[in-house]
Structures are given as structure tokens and as C-alpha cells.
């Protein structure tokens, strides 16, 4: 239930609309009045907050999120008087008999985004909209990912995310445009147009960052969107590398056919085996392999996924060595597979010895 009103618009959305969307993502049902027999989370519309706080408070009856002593979110258990609590929040006071969680000191682990952090909670005014949008965008970013995503296009993707939100563009529409660029990259490389394919490929990679951030910042995440986005991410890389190899033949720089099959086969098989290892690790240990130890998170910056492999091909292409670039991608993918195979073996041995396997972020 919203408490108060607010004319400030983060990502072009009415404060109450955005709060309701984020609350729905946290498993709550937006309502204007309390419903008998049900608990209620009161939200001061003068504040903006990370969705992680909403999930925490929704699961914590009798608790209130505060900053500088002022209540931001408060979960009243079923049967609690609502009107006195609303009056208290409007007065900047924590409703009586509630435990508090301080937004300035509490830290949370976010397994979905692979990070441990102190989520943001800040006043939402017309003067703070820009700061709120940047905080929300940073909060939606994965803590463990590849170096290009984490550092290179973090800032330009923010402006694209904000522009898309203001333009009313949906996350799935961004994903669809990205998918079209992904397919275009495949056909361009297949015909030997490496530089043009690089341009469409990198545009797709940036949009692949934007769609997820747009969904999280505006509360538009959906199961279909998640399947669409991750499905494209999972399937296309092997086809890209095969298209690069075929493009080399078109441009007269191709490998002998058996050697080409060895190169592409190494990349594809090692890629699939890496994905299988990651899936087994999640099922067996309940966490992503990249967040077990700090070394695993650091290796994720450069492991042989699409973005680091694209960086290898870009450098090789700039040096006039596109064929060597593909050979290096095959070598790096094989080495990355070896690294992950060793890591899952070490985790299995650690469990067999009676020591728990837990994430360094926990």
C-alpha cells in the first residue's frame, strides 16, 4: 500500500506505478486499501528503493526498513491496525512494536545478480531523479560477469536503458532487436563481412545488457522475457564461430576442411561441456560456479564466453589475422573448460572431505 504521493518520475514512471511494479516482482499484490486477514507492506512514496529491500521486507513480518530513523517500507502482520501505522509513517516515525532494518548498514546477498551489496534507499524528488535512476541501474547490474559488460559499456548502456524507459520501449522489444542483430551478424560473417559483422555483433551485445536492466529498473521482468533473452544468449555463440570459419573460406583465408572441423568442433564441444559443468555445479551445490571462490569470480571476467571471445577476434581482425583469432578462441575455450573441470572436481573433493561448499559472497 502506498503512503503519500510523489510527482517525481524515475525512468519516466509515476512513483506509485513503479513502486507497484517492483512490489509485484517481489511477490506482493498492489492494493489501495488493507484487506482483512492479510498482512500489508506500507511504502512511503517519498523514497526509492532497491527491489532487494522489497523482497526482504515482504518476507519479514513485523519489520521496517529505515534510513536515518525514517521508515521506508514496513510490513504489518495480518490483523495489525493499518491507519495508525500510516499516520506514523507520514510523520516520519516507525510504527510501534516493529523491528528495524537499517538501510545504511545492512548488506544482502543477491544470488540472481551474483553479488553481495548494500542496496540503495534514497529520497525520491525531482532533484534526485537522476541519482535514483543511476542507483537503480547500478543495483540491477550483475556483480560477477565478463569484463566488457562490467566495465566497457556500463555507462553507454545506462543512457540507452533510460532512453528506452522514457520512450516506452519494452524489454522484450529490445531483446527482439538484439536477436535480429545477432542473426545479421551470423549471415554477415558467413559471407566474409567481418568488420560489418563486428559492428552488428557489438550492437547486439550492448542491447543484451540493456534489456535486462530495463526490465529490472521498471519492474517489467517476466518468465517469457527471461527465456527469450537467455535462450538467445545460450544458443547463438557456436553458430557465430562456425560462420566466422566459413567466412574465412569465402574470403580466401580458410583452413583446410579437416582442420576447420577440428577448430570449430573444439570450440563448440568445449562450450557445451562448460555449460553442462555449470549446470551440474548449480544443481549439486546450489550456486553458480562463478561465485564459489573469489578466483572463480575473477576468472569469469575473461572466461571463454561470447564477449571475451569477441574481444579476441576483434584484436586479431585489427591485426589482419582473422584465422589466427579463431584458433586463439578455440585454445582459450579449451583452457577455460579445463579450468572449470578442475574447479568442479575440487568442489566435489571438498564436500567428500566433510567441508561445506559455500560462496565467498555468502
C-alpha positions in Angstrom: 0.0 0.0 0.0 1.4 3.4 -0.9 1.7 6.1 1.7 1.5 9.6 0.4 2.0 10.9 -3.2 5.0 11.9 -5.3 5.2 13.7 -8.6 8.9 12.7 -9.3 9.2 10.2 -12.2 12.1 7.8 -12.2 12.6 6.2 -15.7 9.5 8.2 -16.8 7.2 6.3 -14.5 4.8 7.6 -11.9 6.3 6.9 -8.4 3.3 4.7 -7.4 3.3 2.8 -10.7 7.0 2.0 -10.5 6.7 1.0 -6.8 3.7 -1.3 -7.6 5.6 -2.9 -10.4 8.7 -3.6 -8.2 6.4 -4.8 -5.4 4.7 -7.2 -7.8 8.1 -8.6 -8.9 8.8 -9.2 -5.1 5.7 -11.3 -4.9 3.3 -8.7 -3.4 -0.1 -7.6 -4.6 -0.5 -3.9 -5.0 -3.6 -2.5 -3.2 -5.0 0.8 -2.2 -6.7 -0.5 1.0 -5.9 -3.1 3.5 -7.6 -6.5 3.1 -8.9 -8.3 6.2 -6.8 -11.2 7.4 -3.8 -10.3 5.2 -0.5 -8.6 6.0 0.4 -5.4 4.3 3.6 -3.7 3.4 3.3 0.1 3.6 5.6 2.0 1.3 6.4 5.7 1.7 6.2 7.2 -1.8 8.8 9.8 -0.8 11.5 7.1 -1.2 13.0 5.0 -3.9 14.5 1.6 -3.0 16.2 -1.4 -4.5 13.9 -4.3 -5.2 16.0 -6.4 -2.8 14.6 -4.5 0.1 11.1 -5.2 -1.1 11.8 -8.9 -1.2 13.4 -8.8 2.3 10.6 -6.8 3.9 7.9 -8.9 2.2 9.4 -11.9 3.9 9.8 -10.2 7.3 6.5 -9.5 9.1 6.9 -7.0 11.9 10.0 -5.4 10.3 10.5 -1.9 8.9 13.3 -0.7 6.6 14.6 2.6 7.9 17.2 5.2 6.9 18.2 8.0 9.3 15.4 6.7 11.5 12.7 7.3 8.9 10.6 4.4 7.8 10.7 3.5 4.1 8.9 0.1 4.0 7.0 -1.5 6.9 5.5 -5.0 7.0 2.4 -5.1 9.2 1.4 -8.6 10.1 -2.2 -9.7 9.5 -4.5 -8.2 12.0 -2.3 -5.2 12.7 -4.0 -1.7 12.8 -3.2 0.0 9.5 -4.4 3.5 9.9 -2.1 4.4 13.0 0.9 2.9 11.1 0.1 5.1 8.1 -0.1 8.2 10.3 3.3 7.2 11.9 5.0 6.8 8.6 3.6 10.1 7.3 5.1 11.7 10.5 8.5 10.1 9.8 8.1 7.6 12.7 8.4 3.8 12.8 5.1 2.2 13.6 5.0 0.9 17.2 6.5 -2.5 18.1 8.3 -3.0 14.9 11.9 -4.2 14.5 14.0 -2.1 12.2 16.5 -2.9 9.4 18.9 0.0 8.8 19.4 0.6 5.1 22.7 2.3 5.9 24.3 -0.7 7.5 22.6 -3.9 6.3 24.1 -6.0 3.5 22.3 -8.5 1.4 23.4 -11.4 -0.9 21.8 -11.4 -4.3 22.2 -14.8 -5.8 20.4 -13.9 -9.0 22.8 -11.0 -9.7 25.8 -12.7 -8.1 26.8 -10.1 -5.6 26.7 -9.0 -2.0 26.0 -5.4 -1.5 24.2 -2.7 0.5 21.2 -1.9 -1.7 20.2 1.7 -2.2 17.4 3.5 -0.5 17.1 7.3 -1.1 14.6 10.1 -1.2 12.8 10.4 -4.5 12.4 14.1 -5.5 12.5 15.9 -8.8 16.1 16.9 -7.8 17.2 13.3 -7.1 15.6 11.5 -10.1 19.0 11.3 -11.9 20.7 9.9 -8.9 17.9 7.4 -8.2 18.0 6.2 -11.8 21.7 5.7 -11.7 21.5 3.9 -8.3 18.7 1.6 -9.6 20.6 0.9 -12.8 23.8 0.0 -10.8 21.7 -2.1 -8.5 20.4 -4.1 -11.4 23.9 -4.9 -12.7 25.4 -8.4 -12.1 28.3 -8.3 -9.7 30.1 -11.2 -11.5 30.2 -11.1 -15.3 32.6 -10.6 -18.1 34.9 -7.6 -18.2 33.3 -5.9 -21.3 29.9 -5.9 -19.7 31.2 -4.9 -16.3 33.4 -2.0 -17.4 33.3 -1.1 -21.1 29.7 -0.4 -21.9 28.2 0.0 -18.4 27.9 3.8 -18.9 26.5 3.9 -22.5 24.1 1.1 -21.6 22.7 3.2 -18.8 21.8 6.0 -21.2 20.2 3.6 -23.6 18.2 2.0 -20.7 17.0 5.4 -19.6 16.1 6.4 -23.1 14.2 3.2 -23.7 12.2 3.6 -20.5 11.3 7.2 -21.4 10.3 6.1 -24.9 8.0 3.4 -23.5 10.0 0.6 -25.2 9.5 -2.8 -23.6 12.4 -5.1 -22.6 11.2 -7.8 -25.0 11.3 -5.3 -27.8 14.9 -4.6 -27.0 15.6 -8.3 -27.0 13.9 -8.7 -30.3 16.0 -6.0 -31.9 19.1 -7.6 -30.4 18.1 -11.0 -31.7 17.8 -9.6 -35.2 21.3 -8.1 -35.0 22.5 -11.4 -33.7 21.1 -13.2 -36.8 22.5 -10.4 -39.0 26.0 -11.0 -37.5 25.8 -14.7 -38.4 25.0 -14.1 -42.0 27.5 -11.3 -42.4 30.3 -13.4 -41.1 29.1 -16.3 -43.2 29.8 -14.2 -46.3 33.1 -12.9 -45.0 32.0 -9.4 -44.0 33.9 -9.5 -40.7 34.0 -5.8 -39.8 30.3 -5.2 -40.6 29.5 -8.3 -38.5 31.6 -7.0 -35.7 29.6 -3.8 -35.7 26.2 -5.6 -35.6 27.6 -8.1 -33.1 28.8 -5.5 -30.6 25.5 -3.6 -31.0 23.7 -6.8 -30.1 26.0 -7.3 -27.1 25.2 -3.8 -25.8 21.4 -4.4 -26.2 21.8 -7.7 -24.4 22.8 -5.6 -21.4 20.1 -3.1 -21.9 17.1 -5.4 -22.0 17.7 -7.0 -18.6 18.5 -3.6 -16.9 15.4 -2.1 -18.4 13.3 -5.0 -17.1 14.7 -4.7 -13.6 14.6 -0.9 -13.3 11.0 -0.7 -14.4 9.6 -3.9 -12.9 8.9 -5.5 -16.2 10.7 -8.8 -15.7 8.8 -11.8 -17.0 9.3 -15.5 -17.4 8.9 -15.2 -21.1 11.4 -12.4 -21.3 13.9 -14.3 -19.3 13.5 -17.4 -21.5 13.8 -15.2 -24.7 16.8 -13.3 -23.5 18.8 -16.3 -22.1 17.7 -18.6 -24.9 19.3 -16.3 -27.5 22.4 -15.9 -25.3 22.8 -19.7 -24.9 22.2 -20.8 -28.4 23.9 -18.4 -30.8 27.7 -18.5 -29.9 28.5 -21.8 -31.6 26.8 -20.6 -34.8 28.8 -17.4 -34.8 32.1 -19.1 -34.6 31.1 -21.6 -37.3 30.0 -18.6 -39.5 33.4 -17.0 -38.9 35.2 -20.1 -40.1 33.0 -20.3 -43.2 33.6 -16.6 -43.9 37.3 -17.2 -43.9 36.8 -19.7 -46.7 34.8 -17.1 -48.7 37.5 -14.5 -48.2 40.2 -16.9 -49.3 41.7 -17.3 -45.8 40.1 -20.5 -44.8 41.5 -23.5 -43.1 41.9 -26.9 -44.7 38.5 -28.6 -44.2 39.5 -31.2 -41.6 41.5 -28.6 -39.6 38.5 -26.3 -39.7 36.3 -29.0 -38.3 38.8 -29.5 -35.5 38.9 -25.8 -34.7 35.1 -25.3 -34.7 34.5 -28.7 -33.1 36.8 -27.8 -30.2 35.0 -24.5 -29.6 31.5 -26.0 -29.8 32.2 -29.1 -27.7 34.2 -27.2 -25.1 31.5 -24.6 -24.9 28.7 -27.2 -24.4 30.8 -29.1 -21.8 31.4 -25.8 -19.9 27.6 -25.1 -19.8 27.0 -28.7 -18.6 29.6 -28.3 -15.8 27.9 -25.0 -14.8 24.5 -26.7 -14.7 25.8 -29.6 -12.6 27.5 -27.2 -10.2 24.3 -25.3 -9.6 22.3 -28.5 -9.1 24.9 -30.1 -6.8 25.9 -27.1 -4.7 23.1 -24.6 -5.1 25.1 -21.8 -6.6 26.8 -20.6 -9.7 30.3 -22.0 -10.2 31.5 -18.4 -10.8 30.7 -17.4 -7.2 32.3 -20.2 -5.3 35.7 -18.6 -4.6 36.9 -15.1 -5.4 39.2 -16.7 -8.0 36.2 -18.1 -9.9 34.6 -14.6 -10.0 37.8 -13.1 -11.3 38.1 -15.8 -14.0 34.5 -15.0 -15.1 35.8 -11.7 -16.3 37.7 -13.4 -19.1 36.4 -16.9 -19.4 35.6 -18.1 -22.9 32.1 -16.8 -23.3 30.9 -14.7 -26.2 32.1 -11.3 -25.1 35.8 -12.3 -24.3 35.9 -14.3 -27.5 34.7 -11.3 -29.5 37.5 -9.3 -28.0 40.0 -11.9 -29.2 38.5 -11.9 -32.7 38.4 -8.1 -32.8 42.1 -7.7 -31.9 43.1 -10.5 -34.4 41.0 -8.8 -37.1 42.6 -5.5 -36.5 46.0 -7.1 -36.9 44.9 -8.7 -40.2 44.9 -12.2 -38.7 41.2 -13.3 -38.6 42.1 -17.0 -38.9 44.6 -16.8 -36.0 41.8 -15.2 -34.0 39.6 -18.2 -34.4 42.5 -20.5 -33.4 43.0 -18.5 -30.3 39.3 -18.7 -29.4 39.5 -22.5 -29.7 42.6 -22.6 -27.5 41.1 -20.3 -24.9 37.8 -22.2 -24.9 39.6 -25.4 -24.3 41.6 -23.9 -21.4 38.5 -22.4 -19.9 36.9 -25.8 -20.0 39.9 -27.3 -18.2 39.7 -24.7 -15.5 36.0 -25.4 -14.8 36.6 -29.1 -14.9 39.3 -28.7 -12.2 37.1 -26.4 -10.1 34.1 -28.8 -10.0 36.4 -31.7 -9.2 37.9 -29.6 -6.3 34.4 -28.7 -5.0 33.4 -32.4 -5.1 36.5 -33.3 -3.2 35.9 -30.6 -0.6 32.4 -31.9 0.0 33.6 -35.5 0.3 36.1 -34.4 2.9 33.2 -33.0 5.0 33.8 -29.3 4.4 30.9 -27.3 3.2 31.0 -25.7 -0.3 29.7 -22.1 0.1 30.0 -19.0 -1.9 32.5 -16.3 -0.9 29.6 -13.9 -1.3 27.5 -15.6 1.3 
